[in-house]
Amino acid sequence: MPIEPTIVRFKHDLKTDMGITLLANSITLTPGTITIDADRNEYIVHAVSSKTAQDLLSGDMQARVKEIEGGTKEMSKQHG
């Protein structure tokens, strides 16, 4: 695996402390990434490779957290 340590910053549109914390923890639990800082506007993340950073910037994880944060009916149907 090529190692290319990088730090990325990205904005988010999460609304709650729970959502911001959940995404920060999810990022840190992902192999090769550590959340350095998270606030109401953006995240700063260390990634071990550029591929890991690009995967993070795709927004998939953020979309999942946003769905949990909003408690949509679709999620309720999927999980229960």
mmCIF file of the N, C-alpha and C atoms, coordinates in Angstrom:
data_MODEL
# 
_entry.id   MODEL 
# 
loop_
_atom_site.group_PDB 
_atom_site.id 
_atom_site.type_symbol 
_atom_site.label_atom_id 
_atom_site.label_alt_id 
_atom_site.label_comp_id 
_atom_site.label_asym_id 
_atom_site.label_entity_id 
_atom_site.label_seq_id 
_atom_site.pdbx_PDB_ins_code 
_atom_site.Cartn_x 
_atom_site.Cartn_y 
_atom_site.Cartn_z 
_atom_site.occupancy 
_atom_site.B_iso_or_equiv 
_atom_site.pdbx_formal_charge 
_atom_site.auth_seq_id 
_atom_site.auth_comp_id 
_atom_site.auth_asym_id 
_atom_site.auth_atom_id 
_atom_site.pdbx_PDB_model_num 
ATOM 1   N N  . MET A 1 1  ? 0.851   -1.178 0.000  1.00 0.00 ? 1  MET A N  1 
ATOM 2   C CA . MET A 1 1  ? 0.000   0.000  0.000  1.00 0.00 ? 1  MET A CA 1 
ATOM 3   C C  . MET A 1 1  ? 0.898   1.243  0.000  1.00 0.00 ? 1  MET A C  1 
ATOM 4   N N  . PRO A 1 2  ? 0.710   2.127  -0.944 1.00 0.00 ? 2  PRO A N  1 
ATOM 5   C CA . PRO A 1 2  ? 1.514   3.353  -0.958 1.00 0.00 ? 2  PRO A CA 1 
ATOM 6   C C  . PRO A 1 2  ? 1.082   4.301  0.165  1.00 0.00 ? 2  PRO A C  1 
ATOM 7   N N  . ILE A 1 3  ? 2.049   4.782  0.892  1.00 0.00 ? 3  ILE A N  1 
ATOM 8   C CA . ILE A 1 3  ? 1.783   5.711  1.992  1.00 0.00 ? 3  ILE A CA 1 
ATOM 9   C C  . ILE A 1 3  ? 2.083   7.132  1.513  1.00 0.00 ? 3  ILE A C  1 
ATOM 10  N N  . GLU A 1 4  ? 1.077   7.974  1.558  1.00 0.00 ? 4  GLU A N  1 
ATOM 11  C CA . GLU A 1 4  ? 1.203   9.387  1.183  1.00 0.00 ? 4  GLU A CA 1 
ATOM 12  C C  . GLU A 1 4  ? 0.440   10.205 2.220  1.00 0.00 ? 4  GLU A C  1 
ATOM 13  N N  . PRO A 1 5  ? 1.012   10.377 3.412  1.00 0.00 ? 5  PRO A N  1 
ATOM 14  C CA . PRO A 1 5  ? 0.277   11.097 4.453  1.00 0.00 ? 5  PRO A CA 1 
ATOM 15  C C  . PRO A 1 5  ? -0.182  12.479 3.966  1.00 0.00 ? 5  PRO A C  1 
ATOM 16  N N  . THR A 1 6  ? -1.405  12.783 4.286  1.00 0.00 ? 6  THR A N  1 
ATOM 17  C CA . THR A 1 6  ? -1.973  14.061 3.866  1.00 0.00 ? 6  THR A CA 1 
ATOM 18  C C  . THR A 1 6  ? -2.979  14.551 4.908  1.00 0.00 ? 6  THR A C  1 
ATOM 19  N N  . ILE A 1 7  ? -3.172  15.842 4.954  1.00 0.00 ? 7  ILE A N  1 
ATOM 20  C CA . ILE A 1 7  ? -4.199  16.424 5.814  1.00 0.00 ? 7  ILE A CA 1 
ATOM 21  C C  . ILE A 1 7  ? -5.225  17.097 4.916  1.00 0.00 ? 7  ILE A C  1 
ATOM 22  N N  . VAL A 1 8  ? -6.487  16.775 5.159  1.00 0.00 ? 8  VAL A N  1 
ATOM 23  C CA . VAL A 1 8  ? -7.567  17.354 4.362  1.00 0.00 ? 8  VAL A CA 1 
ATOM 24  C C  . VAL A 1 8  ? -8.509  18.131 5.267  1.00 0.00 ? 8  VAL A C  1 
ATOM 25  N N  . ARG A 1 9  ? -9.060  19.184 4.704  1.00 0.00 ? 9  ARG A N  1 
ATOM 26  C CA . ARG A 1 9  ? -10.097 19.982 5.366  1.00 0.00 ? 9  ARG A CA 1 
ATOM 27  C C  . ARG A 1 9  ? -11.330 19.893 4.486  1.00 0.00 ? 9  ARG A C  1 
ATOM 28  N N  . PHE A 1 10 ? -12.478 19.730 5.116  1.00 0.00 ? 10 PHE A N  1 
ATOM 29  C CA . PHE A 1 10 ? -13.705 19.769 4.327  1.00 0.00 ? 10 PHE A CA 1 
ATOM 30  C C  . PHE A 1 10 ? -14.842 20.321 5.162  1.00 0.00 ? 10 PHE A C  1 
ATOM 31  N N  . LYS A 1 11 ? -15.727 21.019 4.479  1.00 0.00 ? 11 LYS A N  1 
ATOM 32  C CA . LYS A 1 11 ? -16.915 21.600 5.101  1.00 0.00 ? 11 LYS A CA 1 
ATOM 33  C C  . LYS A 1 11 ? -17.977 20.514 5.240  1.00 0.00 ? 11 LYS A C  1 
ATOM 34  N N  . HIS A 1 12 ? -18.896 20.727 6.153  1.00 0.00 ? 12 HIS A N  1 
ATOM 35  C CA . HIS A 1 12 ? -20.012 19.798 6.327  1.00 0.00 ? 12 HIS A CA 1 
ATOM 36  C C  . HIS A 1 12 ? -21.289 20.599 6.550  1.00 0.00 ? 12 HIS A C  1 
ATOM 37  N N  . ASP A 1 13 ? -22.414 19.894 6.462  1.00 0.00 ? 13 ASP A N  1 
ATOM 38  C CA . ASP A 1 13 ? -23.695 20.558 6.705  1.00 0.00 ? 13 ASP A CA 1 
ATOM 39  C C  . ASP A 1 13 ? -24.494 19.857 7.801  1.00 0.00 ? 13 ASP A C  1 
ATOM 40  N N  . LEU A 1 14 ? -23.785 19.196 8.702  1.00 0.00 ? 14 LEU A N  1 
ATOM 41  C CA . LEU A 1 14 ? -24.444 18.559 9.838  1.00 0.00 ? 14 LEU A CA 1 
ATOM 42  C C  . LEU A 1 14 ? -24.947 19.626 10.797 1.00 0.00 ? 14 LEU A C  1 
ATOM 43  N N  . LYS A 1 15 ? -26.050 19.351 11.471 1.00 0.00 ? 15 LYS A N  1 
ATOM 44  C CA . LYS A 1 15 ? -26.705 20.375 12.289 1.00 0.00 ? 15 LYS A CA 1 
ATOM 45  C C  . LYS A 1 15 ? -26.551 20.169 13.795 1.00 0.00 ? 15 LYS A C  1 
ATOM 46  N N  . THR A 1 16 ? -26.296 18.949 14.235 1.00 0.00 ? 16 THR A N  1 
ATOM 47  C CA . THR A 1 16 ? -26.295 18.668 15.670 1.00 0.00 ? 16 THR A CA 1 
ATOM 48  C C  . THR A 1 16 ? -24.906 18.262 16.160 1.00 0.00 ? 16 THR A C  1 
ATOM 49  N N  . ASP A 1 17 ? -24.690 18.461 17.454 1.00 0.00 ? 17 ASP A N  1 
ATOM 50  C CA . ASP A 1 17 ? -23.444 18.007 18.065 1.00 0.00 ? 17 ASP A CA 1 
ATOM 51  C C  . ASP A 1 17 ? -23.291 16.501 17.905 1.00 0.00 ? 17 ASP A C  1 
ATOM 52  N N  . MET A 1 18 ? -24.399 15.777 18.033 1.00 0.00 ? 18 MET A N  1 
ATOM 53  C CA . MET A 1 18 ? -24.365 14.330 17.882 1.00 0.00 ? 18 MET A CA 1 
ATOM 54  C C  . MET A 1 18 ? -23.893 13.939 16.488 1.00 0.00 ? 18 MET A C  1 
ATOM 55  N N  . GLY A 1 19 ? -24.399 14.596 15.466 1.00 0.00 ? 19 GLY A N  1 
ATOM 56  C CA . GLY A 1 19 ? -23.999 14.288 14.094 1.00 0.00 ? 19 GLY A CA 1 
ATOM 57  C C  . GLY A 1 19 ? -22.534 14.602 13.846 1.00 0.00 ? 19 GLY A C  1 
ATOM 58  N N  . ILE A 1 20 ? -22.077 15.747 14.329 1.00 0.00 ? 20 ILE A N  1 
ATOM 59  C CA . ILE A 1 20 ? -20.677 16.151 14.159 1.00 0.00 ? 20 ILE A CA 1 
ATOM 60  C C  . ILE A 1 20 ? -19.759 15.156 14.859 1.00 0.00 ? 20 ILE A C  1 
ATOM 61  N N  . THR A 1 21 ? -20.115 14.756 16.074 1.00 0.00 ? 21 THR A N  1 
ATOM 62  C CA . THR A 1 21 ? -19.312 13.810 16.834 1.00 0.00 ? 21 THR A CA 1 
ATOM 63  C C  . THR A 1 21 ? -19.343 12.426 16.204 1.00 0.00 ? 21 THR A C  1 
ATOM 64  N N  . LEU A 1 22 ? -20.504 12.003 15.742 1.00 0.00 ? 22 LEU A N  1 
ATOM 65  C CA . LEU A 1 22 ? -20.625 10.687 15.112 1.00 0.00 ? 22 LEU A CA 1 
ATOM 66  C C  . LEU A 1 22 ? -19.749 10.592 13.863 1.00 0.00 ? 22 LEU A C  1 
ATOM 67  N N  . LEU A 1 23 ? -19.747 11.633 13.041 1.00 0.00 ? 23 LEU A N  1 
ATOM 68  C CA . LEU A 1 23 ? -18.902 11.609 11.844 1.00 0.00 ? 23 LEU A CA 1 
ATOM 69  C C  . LEU A 1 23 ? -17.423 11.634 12.226 1.00 0.00 ? 23 LEU A C  1 
ATOM 70  N N  . ALA A 1 24 ? -17.052 12.459 13.201 1.00 0.00 ? 24 ALA A N  1 
ATOM 71  C CA . ALA A 1 24 ? -15.653 12.513 13.638 1.00 0.00 ? 24 ALA A CA 1 
ATOM 72  C C  . ALA A 1 24 ? -15.185 11.149 14.136 1.00 0.00 ? 24 ALA A C  1 
ATOM 73  N N  . ASN A 1 25 ? -16.000 10.485 14.928 1.00 0.00 ? 25 ASN A N  1 
ATOM 74  C CA . ASN A 1 25 ? -15.636 9.165  15.442 1.00 0.00 ? 25 ASN A CA 1 
ATOM 75  C C  . ASN A 1 25 ? -15.606 8.122  14.334 1.00 0.00 ? 25 ASN A C  1 
ATOM 76  N N  . SER A 1 26 ? -16.544 8.200  13.408 1.00 0.00 ? 26 SER A N  1 
ATOM 77  C CA . SER A 1 26 ? -16.562 7.255  12.288 1.00 0.00 ? 26 SER A CA 1 
ATOM 78  C C  . SER A 1 26 ? -15.311 7.392  11.432 1.00 0.00 ? 26 SER A C  1 
ATOM 79  N N  . ILE A 1 27 ? -14.877 8.624  11.217 1.00 0.00 ? 27 ILE A N  1 
ATOM 80  C CA . ILE A 1 27 ? -13.652 8.860  10.448 1.00 0.00 ? 27 ILE A CA 1 
ATOM 81  C C  . ILE A 1 27 ? -12.463 8.241  11.175 1.00 0.00 ? 27 ILE A C  1 
ATOM 82  N N  . THR A 1 28 ? -12.365 8.489  12.476 1.00 0.00 ? 28 THR A N  1 
ATOM 83  C CA . THR A 1 28 ? -11.228 7.986  13.245 1.00 0.00 ? 28 THR A CA 1 
ATOM 84  C C  . THR A 1 28 ? -11.237 6.462  13.315 1.00 0.00 ? 28 THR A C  1 
ATOM 85  N N  . LEU A 1 29 ? -12.399 5.840  13.278 1.00 0.00 ? 29 LEU A N  1 
ATOM 86  C CA . LEU A 1 29 ? -12.478 4.377  13.283 1.00 0.00 ? 29 LEU A CA 1 
ATOM 87  C C  . LEU A 1 29 ? -12.128 3.763  11.933 1.00 0.00 ? 29 LEU A C  1 
ATOM 88  N N  . THR A 1 30 ? -12.118 4.573  10.891 1.00 0.00 ? 30 THR A N  1 
ATOM 89  C CA . THR A 1 30 ? -11.754 4.094  9.560  1.00 0.00 ? 30 THR A CA 1 
ATOM 90  C C  . THR A 1 30 ? -10.242 3.924  9.500  1.00 0.00 ? 30 THR A C  1 
ATOM 91  N N  . PRO A 1 31 ? -9.759  2.745  9.126  1.00 0.00 ? 31 PRO A N  1 
ATOM 92  C CA . PRO A 1 31 ? -8.305  2.536  9.070  1.00 0.00 ? 31 PRO A CA 1 
ATOM 93  C C  . PRO A 1 31 ? -7.613  3.578  8.188  1.00 0.00 ? 31 PRO A C  1 
ATOM 94  N N  . GLY A 1 32 ? -6.536  4.150  8.715  1.00 0.00 ? 32 GLY A N  1 
ATOM 95  C CA . GLY A 1 32 ? -5.743  5.112  7.955  1.00 0.00 ? 32 GLY A CA 1 
ATOM 96  C C  . GLY A 1 32 ? -6.178  6.549  8.091  1.00 0.00 ? 32 GLY A C  1 
ATOM 97  N N  . THR A 1 33 ? -7.150  6.829  8.967  1.00 0.00 ? 33 THR A N  1 
ATOM 98  C CA . THR A 1 33 ? -7.615  8.206  9.146  1.00 0.00 ? 33 THR A CA 1 
ATOM 99  C C  . THR A 1 33 ? -7.738  8.552  10.620 1.00 0.00 ? 33 THR A C  1 
ATOM 100 N N  . ILE A 1 34 ? -7.495  9.811  10.925 1.00 0.00 ? 34 ILE A N  1 
ATOM 101 C CA . ILE A 1 34 ? -7.680  10.329 12.283 1.00 0.00 ? 34 ILE A CA 1 
ATOM 102 C C  . ILE A 1 34 ? -8.284  11.726 12.168 1.00 0.00 ? 34 ILE A C  1 
ATOM 103 N N  . THR A 1 35 ? -9.360  11.965 12.881 1.00 0.00 ? 35 THR A N  1 
ATOM 104 C CA . THR A 1 35 ? -9.939  13.303 12.929 1.00 0.00 ? 35 THR A CA 1 
ATOM 105 C C  . THR A 1 35 ? -9.087  14.156 13.862 1.00 0.00 ? 35 THR A C  1 
ATOM 106 N N  . ILE A 1 36 ? -8.532  15.209 13.327 1.00 0.00 ? 36 ILE A N  1 
ATOM 107 C CA . ILE A 1 36 ? -7.704  16.124 14.119 1.00 0.00 ? 36 ILE A CA 1 
ATOM 108 C C  . ILE A 1 36 ? -8.579  17.165 14.805 1.00 0.00 ? 36 ILE A C  1 
ATOM 109 N N  . ASP A 1 37 ? -9.564  17.691 14.077 1.00 0.00 ? 37 ASP A N  1 
ATOM 110 C CA . ASP A 1 37 ? -10.442 18.726 14.625 1.00 0.00 ? 37 ASP A CA 1 
ATOM 111 C C  . ASP A 1 37 ? -11.786 18.656 13.929 1.00 0.00 ? 37 ASP A C  1 
ATOM 112 N N  . ALA A 1 38 ? -12.826 18.947 14.681 1.00 0.00 ? 38 ALA A N  1 
ATOM 113 C CA . ALA A 1 38 ? -14.182 19.010 14.130 1.00 0.00 ? 38 ALA A CA 1 
ATOM 114 C C  . ALA A 1 38 ? -14.906 20.152 14.821 1.00 0.00 ? 38 ALA A C  1 
ATOM 115 N N  . ASP A 1 39 ? -15.560 20.986 14.032 1.00 0.00 ? 39 ASP A N  1 
ATOM 116 C CA . ASP A 1 39 ? -16.359 22.058 14.620 1.00 0.00 ? 39 ASP A CA 1 
ATOM 117 C C  . ASP A 1 39 ? -17.629 22.236 13.807 1.00 0.00 ? 39 ASP A C  1 
ATOM 118 N N  . ARG A 1 40 ? -18.348 23.290 14.047 1.00 0.00 ? 40 ARG A N  1 
ATOM 119 C CA . ARG A 1 40 ? -19.637 23.518 13.378 1.00 0.00 ? 40 ARG A CA 1 
ATOM 120 C C  . ARG A 1 40 ? -19.515 23.759 11.878 1.00 0.00 ? 40 ARG A C  1 
ATOM 121 N N  . ASN A 1 41 ? -18.300 24.031 11.391 1.00 0.00 ? 41 ASN A N  1 
ATOM 122 C CA . ASN A 1 41 ? -18.129 24.357 9.981  1.00 0.00 ? 41 ASN A CA 1 
ATOM 123 C C  . ASN A 1 41 ? -17.336 23.339 9.180  1.00 0.00 ? 41 ASN A C  1 
ATOM 124 N N  . GLU A 1 42 ? -16.302 22.743 9.798  1.00 0.00 ? 42 GLU A N  1 
ATOM 125 C CA . GLU A 1 42 ? -15.439 21.866 9.018  1.00 0.00 ? 42 GLU A CA 1 
ATOM 126 C C  . GLU A 1 42 ? -14.730 20.832 9.879  1.00 0.00 ? 42 GLU A C  1 
ATOM 127 N N  . TYR A 1 43 ? -14.164 19.871 9.173  1.00 0.00 ? 43 TYR A N  1 
ATOM 128 C CA . TYR A 1 43 ? -13.324 18.838 9.777  1.00 0.00 ? 43 TYR A CA 1 
ATOM 129 C C  . TYR A 1 43 ? -11.915 18.993 9.232  1.00 0.00 ? 43 TYR A C  1 
ATOM 130 N N  . ILE A 1 44 ? -10.946 18.636 10.064 1.00 0.00 ? 44 ILE A N  1 
ATOM 131 C CA . ILE A 1 44 ? -9.562  18.509 9.631  1.00 0.00 ? 44 ILE A CA 1 
ATOM 132 C C  . ILE A 1 44 ? -9.172  17.072 9.952  1.00 0.00 ? 44 ILE A C  1 
ATOM 133 N N  . VAL A 1 45 ? -8.712  16.353 8.924  1.00 0.00 ? 45 VAL A N  1 
ATOM 134 C CA . VAL A 1 45 ? -8.454  14.921 9.053  1.00 0.00 ? 45 VAL A CA 1 
ATOM 135 C C  . VAL A 1 45 ? -7.086  14.581 8.491  1.00 0.00 ? 45 VAL A C  1 
ATOM 136 N N  . HIS A 1 46 ? -6.357  13.726 9.203  1.00 0.00 ? 46 HIS A N  1 
ATOM 137 C CA . HIS A 1 46 ? -5.104  13.172 8.691  1.00 0.00 ? 46 HIS A CA 1 
ATOM 138 C C  . HIS A 1 46 ? -5.444  11.840 8.034  1.00 0.00 ? 46 HIS A C  1 
ATOM 139 N N  . ALA A 1 47 ? -4.989  11.669 6.809  1.00 0.00 ? 47 ALA A N  1 
ATOM 140 C CA . ALA A 1 47 ? -5.192  10.413 6.080  1.00 0.00 ? 47 ALA A CA 1 
ATOM 141 C C  . ALA A 1 47 ? -3.835  9.856  5.685  1.00 0.00 ? 47 ALA A C  1 
ATOM 142 N N  . VAL A 1 48 ? -3.715  8.530  5.719  1.00 0.00 ? 48 VAL A N  1 
ATOM 143 C CA . VAL A 1 48 ? -2.432  7.887  5.444  1.00 0.00 ? 48 VAL A CA 1 
ATOM 144 C C  . VAL A 1 48 ? -2.106  7.840  3.945  1.00 0.00 ? 48 VAL A C  1 
ATOM 145 N N  . SER A 1 49 ? -3.115  8.022  3.104  1.00 0.00 ? 49 SER A N  1 
ATOM 146 C CA . SER A 1 49 ? -2.869  8.002  1.659  1.00 0.00 ? 49 SER A CA 1 
ATOM 147 C C  . SER A 1 49 ? -3.844  8.938  0.960  1.00 0.00 ? 49 SER A C  1 
ATOM 148 N N  . SER A 1 50 ? -3.507  9.318  -0.255 1.00 0.00 ? 50 SER A N  1 
ATOM 149 C CA . SER A 1 50 ? -4.394  10.198 -1.007 1.00 0.00 ? 50 SER A CA 1 
ATOM 150 C C  . SER A 1 50 ? -5.699  9.481  -1.359 1.00 0.00 ? 50 SER A C  1 
ATOM 151 N N  . LYS A 1 51 ? -5.657  8.163  -1.576 1.00 0.00 ? 51 LYS A N  1 
ATOM 152 C CA . LYS A 1 51 ? -6.883  7.410  -1.863 1.00 0.00 ? 51 LYS A CA 1 
ATOM 153 C C  . LYS A 1 51 ? -7.824  7.458  -0.664 1.00 0.00 ? 51 LYS A C  1 
ATOM 154 N N  . THR A 1 52 ? -7.267  7.270  0.521  1.00 0.00 ? 52 THR A N  1 
ATOM 155 C CA . THR A 1 52 ? -8.088  7.343  1.739  1.00 0.00 ? 52 THR A CA 1 
ATOM 156 C C  . THR A 1 52 ? -8.716  8.726  1.866  1.00 0.00 ? 52 THR A C  1 
ATOM 157 N N  . ALA A 1 53 ? -7.948  9.764  1.587  1.00 0.00 ? 53 ALA A N  1 
ATOM 158 C CA . ALA A 1 53 ? -8.469  11.132 1.652  1.00 0.00 ? 53 ALA A CA 1 
ATOM 159 C C  . ALA A 1 53 ? -9.572  11.342 0.623  1.00 0.00 ? 53 ALA A C  1 
ATOM 160 N N  . GLN A 1 54 ? -9.386  10.866 -0.592 1.00 0.00 ? 54 GLN A N  1 
ATOM 161 C CA . GLN A 1 54 ? -10.400 11.023 -1.635 1.00 0.00 ? 54 GLN A CA 1 
ATOM 162 C C  . GLN A 1 54 ? -11.682 10.275 -1.282 1.00 0.00 ? 54 GLN A C  1 
ATOM 163 N N  . ASP A 1 55 ? -11.539 9.070  -0.707 1.00 0.00 ? 55 ASP A N  1 
ATOM 164 C CA . ASP A 1 55 ? -12.720 8.319  -0.280 1.00 0.00 ? 55 ASP A CA 1 
ATOM 165 C C  . ASP A 1 55 ? -13.509 9.109  0.760  1.00 0.00 ? 55 ASP A C  1 
ATOM 166 N N  . LEU A 1 56 ? -12.782 9.757  1.653  1.00 0.00 ? 56 LEU A N  1 
ATOM 167 C CA . LEU A 1 56 ? -13.416 10.567 2.687  1.00 0.00 ? 56 LEU A CA 1 
ATOM 168 C C  . LEU A 1 56 ? -14.155 11.756 2.073  1.00 0.00 ? 56 LEU A C  1 
ATOM 169 N N  . LEU A 1 57 ? -13.552 12.378 1.079  1.00 0.00 ? 57 LEU A N  1 
ATOM 170 C CA . LEU A 1 57 ? -14.144 13.559 0.445  1.00 0.00 ? 57 LEU A CA 1 
ATOM 171 C C  . LEU A 1 57 ? -15.325 13.231 -0.455 1.00 0.00 ? 57 LEU A C  1 
ATOM 172 N N  . SER A 1 58 ? -15.556 11.945 -0.725 1.00 0.00 ? 58 SER A N  1 
ATOM 173 C CA . SER A 1 58 ? -16.688 11.560 -1.576 1.00 0.00 ? 58 SER A CA 1 
ATOM 174 C C  . SER A 1 58 ? -18.028 11.933 -0.943 1.00 0.00 ? 58 SER A C  1 
ATOM 175 N N  . GLY A 1 59 ? -18.063 12.011 0.397  1.00 0.00 ? 59 GLY A N  1 
ATOM 176 C CA . GLY A 1 59 ? -19.288 12.415 1.088  1.00 0.00 ? 59 GLY A CA 1 
ATOM 177 C C  . GLY A 1 59 ? -20.217 11.287 1.463  1.00 0.00 ? 59 GLY A C  1 
ATOM 178 N N  . ASP A 1 60 ? -19.861 10.044 1.160  1.00 0.00 ? 60 ASP A N  1 
ATOM 179 C CA . ASP A 1 60 ? -20.742 8.919  1.483  1.00 0.00 ? 60 ASP A CA 1 
ATOM 180 C C  . ASP A 1 60 ? -20.986 8.790  2.985  1.00 0.00 ? 60 ASP A C  1 
ATOM 181 N N  . MET A 1 61 ? -19.918 8.860  3.760  1.00 0.00 ? 61 MET A N  1 
ATOM 182 C CA . MET A 1 61 ? -20.057 8.718  5.206  1.00 0.00 ? 61 MET A CA 1 
ATOM 183 C C  . MET A 1 61 ? -20.859 9.875  5.785  1.00 0.00 ? 61 MET A C  1 
ATOM 184 N N  . GLN A 1 62 ? -20.619 11.074 5.292  1.00 0.00 ? 62 GLN A N  1 
ATOM 185 C CA . GLN A 1 62 ? -21.348 12.255 5.769  1.00 0.00 ? 62 GLN A CA 1 
ATOM 186 C C  . GLN A 1 62 ? -22.845 12.117 5.476  1.00 0.00 ? 62 GLN A C  1 
ATOM 187 N N  . ALA A 1 63 ? -23.175 11.575 4.306  1.00 0.00 ? 63 ALA A N  1 
ATOM 188 C CA . ALA A 1 63 ? -24.583 11.388 3.950  1.00 0.00 ? 63 ALA A CA 1 
ATOM 189 C C  . ALA A 1 63 ? -25.268 10.389 4.885  1.00 0.00 ? 63 ALA A C  1 
ATOM 190 N N  . ARG A 1 64 ? -24.550 9.343  5.257  1.00 0.00 ? 64 ARG A N  1 
ATOM 191 C CA . ARG A 1 64 ? -25.119 8.356  6.187  1.00 0.00 ? 64 ARG A CA 1 
ATOM 192 C C  . ARG A 1 64 ? -25.371 8.976  7.558  1.00 0.00 ? 64 ARG A C  1 
ATOM 193 N N  . VAL A 1 65 ? -24.420 9.767  8.028  1.00 0.00 ? 65 VAL A N  1 
ATOM 194 C CA . VAL A 1 65 ? -24.593 10.419 9.330  1.00 0.00 ? 65 VAL A CA 1 
ATOM 195 C C  . VAL A 1 65 ? -25.733 11.425 9.258  1.00 0.00 ? 65 VAL A C  1 
ATOM 196 N N  . LYS A 1 66 ? -25.837 12.148 8.170  1.00 0.00 ? 66 LYS A N  1 
ATOM 197 C CA . LYS A 1 66 ? -26.917 13.124 8.017  1.00 0.00 ? 66 LYS A CA 1 
ATOM 198 C C  . LYS A 1 66 ? -28.280 12.431 8.063  1.00 0.00 ? 66 LYS A C  1 
ATOM 199 N N  . GLU A 1 67 ? -28.364 11.239 7.490  1.00 0.00 ? 67 GLU A N  1 
ATOM 200 C CA . GLU A 1 67 ? -29.609 10.476 7.523  1.00 0.00 ? 67 GLU A CA 1 
ATOM 201 C C  . GLU A 1 67 ? -29.944 10.081 8.962  1.00 0.00 ? 67 GLU A C  1 
ATOM 202 N N  . ILE A 1 68 ? -28.950 9.641  9.709  1.00 0.00 ? 68 ILE A N  1 
ATOM 203 C CA . ILE A 1 68 ? -29.162 9.297  11.114 1.00 0.00 ? 68 ILE A CA 1 
ATOM 204 C C  . ILE A 1 68 ? -29.550 10.539 11.903 1.00 0.00 ? 68 ILE A C  1 
ATOM 205 N N  . GLU A 1 69 ? -28.855 11.622 11.653 1.00 0.00 ? 69 GLU A N  1 
ATOM 206 C CA . GLU A 1 69 ? -29.102 12.881 12.348 1.00 0.00 ? 69 GLU A CA 1 
ATOM 207 C C  . GLU A 1 69 ? -30.538 13.356 12.131 1.00 0.00 ? 69 GLU A C  1 
ATOM 208 N N  . GLY A 1 70 ? -31.024 13.186 10.911 1.00 0.00 ? 70 GLY A N  1 
ATOM 209 C CA . GLY A 1 70 ? -32.376 13.638 10.597 1.00 0.00 ? 70 GLY A CA 1 
ATOM 210 C C  . GLY A 1 70 ? -33.455 12.668 10.991 1.00 0.00 ? 70 GLY A C  1 
ATOM 211 N N  . GLY A 1 71 ? -33.049 11.404 11.265 1.00 0.00 ? 71 GLY A N  1 
ATOM 212 C CA . GLY A 1 71 ? -34.033 10.405 11.655 1.00 0.00 ? 71 GLY A CA 1 
ATOM 213 C C  . GLY A 1 71 ? -35.120 10.220 10.620 1.00 0.00 ? 71 GLY A C  1 
ATOM 214 N N  . THR A 1 72 ? -34.726 10.109 9.350  1.00 0.00 ? 72 THR A N  1 
ATOM 215 C CA . THR A 1 72 ? -35.705 10.020 8.279  1.00 0.00 ? 72 THR A CA 1 
ATOM 216 C C  . THR A 1 72 ? -36.533 8.750  8.376  1.00 0.00 ? 72 THR A C  1 
ATOM 217 N N  . LYS A 1 73 ? -37.698 8.780  7.768  1.00 0.00 ? 73 LYS A N  1 
ATOM 218 C CA . LYS A 1 73 ? -38.579 7.599  7.753  1.00 0.00 ? 73 LYS A CA 1 
ATOM 219 C C  . LYS A 1 73 ? -37.928 6.451  6.997  1.00 0.00 ? 73 LYS A C  1 
ATOM 220 N N  . GLU A 1 74 ? -37.169 6.771  5.944  1.00 0.00 ? 74 GLU A N  1 
ATOM 221 C CA . GLU A 1 74 ? -36.497 5.723  5.183  1.00 0.00 ? 74 GLU A CA 1 
ATOM 222 C C  . GLU A 1 74 ? -35.585 4.910  6.073  1.00 0.00 ? 74 GLU A C  1 
ATOM 223 N N  . MET A 1 75 ? -34.858 5.564  6.962  1.00 0.00 ? 75 MET A N  1 
ATOM 224 C CA . MET A 1 75 ? -33.952 4.865  7.849  1.00 0.00 ? 75 MET A CA 1 
ATOM 225 C C  . MET A 1 75 ? -34.747 3.979  8.804  1.00 0.00 ? 75 MET A C  1 
ATOM 226 N N  . SER A 1 76 ? -35.859 4.482  9.304  1.00 0.00 ? 76 SER A N  1 
ATOM 227 C CA . SER A 1 76 ? -36.674 3.697  10.216 1.00 0.00 ? 76 SER A CA 1 
ATOM 228 C C  . SER A 1 76 ? -37.189 2.437  9.535  1.00 0.00 ? 76 SER A C  1 
ATOM 229 N N  . LYS A 1 77 ? -37.558 2.546  8.260  1.00 0.00 ? 77 LYS A N  1 
ATOM 230 C CA . LYS A 1 77 ? -38.034 1.385  7.519  1.00 0.00 ? 77 LYS A CA 1 
ATOM 231 C C  . LYS A 1 77 ? -36.914 0.362  7.339  1.00 0.00 ? 77 LYS A C  1 
ATOM 232 N N  . GLN A 1 78 ? -35.686 0.843  7.088  1.00 0.00 ? 78 GLN A N  1 
ATOM 233 C CA . GLN A 1 78 ? -34.564 -0.041 6.850  1.00 0.00 ? 78 GLN A CA 1 
ATOM 234 C C  . GLN A 1 78 ? -34.162 -0.796 8.111  1.00 0.00 ? 78 GLN A C  1 
ATOM 235 N N  . HIS A 1 79 ? -34.324 -0.183 9.258  1.00 0.00 ? 79 HIS A N  1 
ATOM 236 C CA . HIS A 1 79 ? -33.819 -0.760 10.498 1.00 0.00 ? 79 HIS A CA 1 
ATOM 237 C C  . HIS A 1 79 ? -34.894 -1.169 11.483 1.00 0.00 ? 79 HIS A C  1 
ATOM 238 N N  . GLY A 1 80 ? -36.062 -1.373 11.009 1.00 0.00 ? 80 GLY A N  1 
ATOM 239 C CA . GLY A 1 80 ? -36.960 -1.835 12.034 1.00 0.00 ? 80 GLY A CA 1 
ATOM 240 C C  . GLY A 1 80 ? -38.359 -1.786 11.732 1.00 0.00 ? 80 GLY A C  1 
# 
